[in-house]
Each structure stands twice: as C-alpha cells, then as structure tokens.
C-alpha cells in the first residue's frame, strides 16, 4: 500500500452549532487518500462535496473528528499552523482560475512561492517554466494572464497548483467552466501529473465521463459516503 497522504477519521461538520439554525452537513466521514491515487468525488448539489473539500484543504475545520496531512494531525492547529501546512503540502485548482490578470503568466504560476518566500530560486523558476511547457503553454510566460483563453487560464492554474510540488492536489469542478473538448484536455493533464508526480489527486466533478476515468470514486449523499470501496 502506498503512503497515506490524507486521512479523515469520524469527521463531522455542523454549521451554527448549538443554535436552532444548526445544519449538520457532514456525518462521520472516514477515508484515506494515498500517494499516486486519482480519485473522483461525486454527488448531487448540497451533498457536502464543497464542505468536505474545504476541510481537506484546511480552509475550514471539522466540528469533530480528526484530519491528518502527511501524518500530521490538524484539528488543534491554529490558523498559522494550518496555513503553513497548506502552503507546503496542498495544491488547489478551482472551477474559476482566479489568476491575476495584470500579472504575467509566469508570475501567476510562481505566486504561491512568492507569497511564502519572496523571490523564487533559480531552480523554482526553471520548474515553473517546465510546468508551463508540460501544460502546453511554452513561450508565453511574459504574456498577460488576461490575454489567455479560458482553457489556457485553467492550464496556468494547474501549473500554479503544482509549482510547490504538493503531496495532495485538490480540484473543485476544474472543468466545469470549459467546453467539452477543452475539459477533456484539462482532465488529461490531471491524469498526466498524477502519474508523473505521484501526488494524491482528488477531483470534484459532475461529469460522469470524467469520474468514470478515475480508478477510485467517492460518492457523497446528504453528507455521508454512500459508495466508496476504500472507506474505513
């Protein structure tokens, strides 16, 4: 069995607890993601997918239960601790690319590193250029990000998510804003980087054609895992 990158044990999420408006969104979620796995997270709107993804990405905290990233427990970490762990271990790709239009393509890719440490090292610059080549965008590193098509911007966002060599890559509907052909091409990039880097990759998608291509599929319904061969 490959290395466990992410582990959740009996994780619950309740919004506005101890009030008449309390909403129990996630119920006793237990699962593991391993290095090299490509996993799809599916389920209808309102099933808790985005909430679960936010917990996995340390953007929010569970109401109860524990979550480990690369063996480190996170439930009791403060904001600064979660931020450090997220920066060093997790890459994100969202449905909307969230690039900075006034910045160059290369600067957008390097942004996570610049926020962490300031000026990137030469090796990091070389790796960022390598990633742009790998996502099919060579020789445009100085172009303004706002001059790119939607598909090109999402490719830049993938390179940005990978520039820190994360152990865990999380993608929230990364093809949901793209046409069918571009969505296929972008998904193929996730497959490629999953193979090449060995990072654990979780993709939230409503597209059954894409989820069917993932070796592992986790299905959520009403905040519970209802179909998952690897559940604890």
BELLINBEL-V683606 format. One record per residue. RES is the residue in one small letter. D_CENTER is the distance of its C-alpha to the mean C-alpha in Angstrom with 2 decimals. Layout:
# BELLINBEL-V683606
RES D_CENTER
RES D_CENTER
This chain:
# BELLINBEL-V683606
x 22.22
x 19.42
x 18.05
x 16.19
x 12.96
x 12.06
x 14.96
x 15.79
x 19.52
x 21.24
x 18.70
x 20.11
x 19.29
x 22.32
x 22.56
x 25.95
x 27.25
x 31.01
x 31.79
x 33.11
x 29.91
x 27.67
x 24.94
x 23.53
x 20.09
x 18.81
x 21.47
x 21.53
x 18.13
x 18.36
x 16.18
x 15.01
x 12.37
x 14.15
x 13.87
x 14.05
x 13.03
x 11.50
x 11.07
x 11.25
x 11.26
x 14.25
x 16.89
x 19.01
x 18.46
x 19.07
x 18.11
x 15.63
x 12.27
x 11.01
x 12.82
x 11.39
x 7.73
x 9.30
x 11.16
x 8.65
x 7.10
x 10.86
x 11.27
x 13.99
x 16.28
x 17.77
x 21.35
x 22.26
x 21.07
x 19.16
x 15.70
x 15.65
x 13.28
x 15.19
x 18.23
x 18.28
x 18.93
x 17.27
x 19.27
x 21.99
x 20.20
x 21.14
x 19.04
x 19.72
x 18.76
x 15.36
x 14.83
x 16.04
x 13.98
x 10.69
x 12.06
x 13.15
x 10.67
x 7.01
x 5.37
x 3.71
x 5.31
x 7.49
x 10.67
x 12.73
x 12.20
x 13.73
x 15.69
x 18.92
x 21.60
x 24.35
x 22.63
x 22.82
x 20.15
x 20.33
x 20.18
x 17.00
x 15.36
x 17.03
x 16.28
x 13.94
x 16.75
x 19.48
x 18.30
x 18.36
x 21.54
x 23.27
x 24.55
x 22.51
x 24.51
x 25.98
x 23.90
x 20.68
x 22.21
x 23.10
x 19.64
x 18.23
x 21.06
x 20.39
x 16.83
x 18.43
x 20.96
x 18.53
x 16.79
x 20.39
x 21.10
x 23.84
x 26.42
x 24.84
x 23.36
x 25.88
x 25.56
x 24.49
x 21.02
x 22.78
x 24.93
x 22.24
x 21.71
x 18.71
x 17.64
x 18.28
x 16.32
x 13.14
x 14.00
x 14.40
x 11.01
x 9.62
x 12.29
x 11.46
x 7.93
x 9.98
x 13.13
x 12.85
x 12.57
x 9.79
x 10.45
x 7.00
x 4.15
x 1.31
x 3.69
x 6.50
x 9.74
x 9.20
x 12.81
x 14.35
x 16.21
x 17.56
x 20.73
x 20.96
x 21.73
x 19.06
x 16.45
x 17.85
x 17.72
x 14.10
x 13.18
x 15.59
x 13.74
x 10.70
x 13.58
x 15.30
x 12.81
x 12.05
x 15.86
x 16.60
x 14.43
x 14.20
x 10.71
x 9.47
x 7.10
x 6.34
x 6.97
x 8.73
x 11.87
x 15.49
x 16.85
x 18.77
x 19.45
x 15.87
x 15.23
x 18.60
x 17.51
x 15.05
x 17.15
x 15.80
x 15.38
x 14.99
x 16.91
x 17.20
x 20.44
x 21.72
x 19.25
x 20.21
x 19.06
x 21.75
x 20.90
x 19.25
x 21.25
x 19.55
x 19.72
x 21.63
